[in-house]
Amino acid sequence: MNTYLNQPGEYNRLMETAKKRASELRGDAVNEFGNAAGAAVRKVLGAAVRRVRSYAAQHRAQRSVEA
């Protein structure tokens, strides 16, 4: 049995270490999520810009044929 956990000082030290590590891991997860979300937004915006440019070029071509 883990008798050292029966000592309040050791238990508190382990809990503080665990809380610190959990906080670090949460921070890492938030950063990774933000990076992934930013990459997804950049990808979607890039596709939207390409589509708008394509439609604009088609519209210009159609207007030049009509003129």
URGIHU-V570339 format. One record per helix or strand. SS is the DSSP state (H for helix, E for strand). FROM is the first residue (numbers start at 1). TO is the last residue. Records with the same first field share a line. If there is no record, write none. Layout:
SS=FROM-TO + FROM-TO
//
This chain:
H=3-6 + 8-66
//
